[in-house]
Amino acid sequence: MTDLATAAGRIQHPRPISGRRRVVVRLARIVVLAIVIGIGFNHVWWSIADWHLDDMNAYWDAGMRLRTGGELFPPVADVLASEVYRYSPWFAWLWTPLTLLPRVVVEVVWSVVLLGASALAVWPLVRRGAWLAVAFFLPILVGISSGGNVHALLIASLVLGVERRSGPLWIGVAASLKLFPILFVLTYLGRRQWTRAAVACLVAGLLLAPYLLYDLSNYVTTAGGAALLWDWPIVYGIAVVAAVLVALRLAPTRHGWLASSMAVVLALPRSFLYDITWLMVATPDSGEER
């Protein structure tokens, strides 16, 4: 009995980490932090030095084509070119009146909006004191914003909105522009929040409906050289189905948004560095202090 009691005491009160091991762990953390900060600083530096807004060309050119009576989805020579428009027509409609303004003014305002969205997206991490995550994600958002991509706005709206009453709206908007964020409804479904899931799907459907007004014969559906699993249909199907099932299973837990975020990342036909920021939705802001 004495031996059992002694063993139980050891289990309940594990041996403290030795001084040498504590030093090694602390050193490892410092090295990781230094690497992340160094890479992040370098990423921000080169993003600012090459603030090209090439991805904005897709929105601007689409708006110009609509204003001058051209095709919204014309034939393209390079499916990976920045000017290829892949989004719902409603977004091009928003850009049409902007083409009446001096382009330099639109570029400045759009850049400020994207940088502001990048800051808002990491704000919940700042509030939690998750500085390593901030150092990792913020430079990536700044980097994609330097290209003028709407991505930072979508991430900010989801991080700040999915747990709020407006959450289904933001999921629907994101899905209408990049389609696969509709998989965030898996968390709602797994929680049996049927109304929220239905509203998200309805918003996405309404915003995608304008596609029916245009000729889609030239719409780009190939991933080109940016495919992750898309080029292996069987592997892709297995991975996505597994991710969906895991997301539904974990939805009621604190890992629910992380699981649905992983489903989104795996389902994307094209994979770029900035797609890792979909995982930021795993730490949504509910408006409450934690």
N, C-alpha and C positions, 0 to 999 in steps of 0.2 A: 504494500500500500504506500509505503514511504517513497519507493521508486516511482510509482504512478503519480503521486502528488508532485514530486520533483519535476517529472516530465511535463505535467500539466502546467506547472508554474513557468517552465521554460517556454511553452507554447504561448501562454498568455502574455508573457513579458519577454519578447524576443531580445536576443543579444544586441546591444546597441552597435551601430556602425563604428568600426574602428577608426582611429584618427587618420591613418594612412588612406583608408578607403574613402573617408570623407573628403580628403584633399584631392584624391583622384576624381571623384564625382564633381567636385566644385570646379576643378581645372577643365574637365570635359565640358561642363556647361559654359564656361568662359570661352573655350575654343569654338564651340558651336555658335554662341552668340556673336563672337568676333567674325566668324565666317559669314553668317547671315547678314550682319550689318555691313560687312565689306562688300558682299555681292549686291546687297540692296543699294548701297551708296553708288556703286559703279553703275548699276542699272538706271538709277535716277539721273546720274550725271550724263550718261549717253542719251537718255531719253530727252532731257532738256536741250542738249547740244544738237539733237536731230529731231526737233519738234516738227514733223512733216505733215501730220494730219492726212495721210494718204487714204485711210479708211473712210474719212469724211467725203472723199470723192464719190463714193457709191451713193451716199444720200444726196449730195449736191447735184450730181449728174442725173439721178433719177428725178429729182424735182425739176431740173431744167428740161428733161425730155417730156415730162407731163405738161409743163408750161408751153412748150413749143409744139405740142401735138405728136411727139415721137412715141416709140414703144417703151413701155416700162421695163420689159424683159427682152432686150434685143439679143441677137447672137453675140457670143463672146469667143475670143480666140484663146484666152488663158483663164481657166476656171479658178485659178488661185489669185488672179489679179485683184488689187484693192478696190477697183471701181465696179466689180461685179455686184449687182444688187440682188440680195437673197431674202429680203424682208417683206413683210406684209405691205400692201399698197398704202394703207393708212399712214404709215411712217413717211412715205414719199409725199403724200398729200401735205403733211406738216412742213416738209422742206420746200415745197413749191413756192409759197410766198416769200420764203427766206432768200430765194435766188434773185429777188428784186432788189435786195440790199447789196451794198459793196461786199465782196467776198471777204476782204480783210476784216471787216467788222464782225461778220458771222464767225470767222475763224477764231477771233479773240474771245467772243462771248461763249462759243462752244467749248473752247479750251478751259475757260474759267468754270463753266458748268461741270465739265468732266473732272476737273481737279477738286471742286467742291464735293462732288459725289464720291470721289475716292476717299476724301477725309471723313465724310459721313459714314461710309461703309466700314471703316475701321474704328469708329467711335465707340461702339459697344466693347470692342477689345481693349480700348484705352481705359474705359470705365472699370473693366475687370482687372486692369494692371497686367494684361497679357502682352507684354512689350516684345517678346520674341515673335509672337504671331503678327504683331503690328509691323515689326521690322521685316518680316517675311512677305506679308501680303501687300502692304502699301506701295513698295517700289514696283511690284507687278502691275498694280492698278494704274500707277502713274505712267508706266511704260506703255500699256495699251491705250491710255488716254492720249499719249503723244501722237498716236496714229489717228486720233479722232474717232475711235470706235465707241459705240454707245454702251459698251459692256459695263463700265463703272456705274452708270446710271441704273442698270438692271440689278447689279449686285447690291447697291445701296438701297434700292427700293425693297428688295427681298429681305435683306438683313434687318432693316428697320420696320418692315411691314408684315412679314408672314405670321407673326404671333398676334397681330392686332386685328381689329375688325375688318380692316381694309386688305388683309392678307390675300384673299382669293383674287382681288382685283390685280394686285401686283404679279401674282403668278400667271394670271391670264395675259397680262401685257407682255411679260417676259416670254411666254410661250408663243405669242403671236409674232415675235421678232426672231426667236431662236428655237422655237418649237419644243425642244426636249426639256426645258424647264417645267413643262406640264407635269413631269414626274414628281415634282414637289407635292402634288396632291396626294401622293402615297402616304404622307404623314397624316393628312386629314382622314384618308380612308382607314388607315390602321387605327386611328383614334375614334373611328365611327362618327366623325364630324361630316356627315353626309351633305348637309346644306352647304358648308364651306367648299367641299370638293366640287359639288355641282355648280356653284357660282363661278369658281375658277374655270371650269371647263366651258361654261356658257360664255364667259367674257372672252376666253381664247377663241371660241368658235365664232363669235360675232366679229372679232377683230381679224380673223383669218378669212371670213366670208368674202371680202372684196377681191380676193384672188380670182373669183369666178367672173369678174368683170373684165379680165385681161387674158390675152393669149399667152399660155404657159408653155408653148412648144419649145421655147428657147430657155426656159427656166433651168438653172444649173442645179443638178442634184448629185453630181459626182463629187467625191471628196478630194480627188487629185492626189497629190503626194502627201497630203496632211492627214490621211486616214490612220486611226488607231487600231480598231478591230473591225471596222466596216468592210474591209476587203476580204475578211474571212467570215462569211455569213453564219456558218455553224457555230464557230467560237463566239461570234458577236451575239447570236441569239441566246446561247447558253449563259453567257456572262450577264446579259441584260435581264433575262428571266430570273436568274439567281439573285441579282441585285434588287429586283422588284420584290421578290419574296422576302428577302432579308429586310428591306425597308418596311414592308407591311408588318413583319414580325416585331421589329424594334420600334415601330411608330409610337406606342404608348410610353416608351422609356425615354430617358434623357438623351439617348442616342438617335432618336427618331429623325431629326433633321439631318444629322450626319449621314445616316443610311440613305435617305432620299437624295442627298447631295451626291453621294457616290454613284447612285443610279443614274443621275443626270450626267455625270462625268463619263461614265462607261458607255452611255447611250449615244453620246455625241459622235456623228460621223467623222468630223474633222477635229483634230486635237492639237491645241497650241498651248504654250506655257501658261498663258493667262487663264485657261480653263480651270486650273487648280483653284482659282478664287471662288468657284461655285461652292467650295467647301466652307466658305465663310458663312453661308446660310446655316451652318451647323451651330452657330452661336448667335441666334436671333436676339434682337432687342425687344423686350416686352414693355418697355417704358417704366419698369420697376428696378429699383436698386437691388443688386444681388451681392 
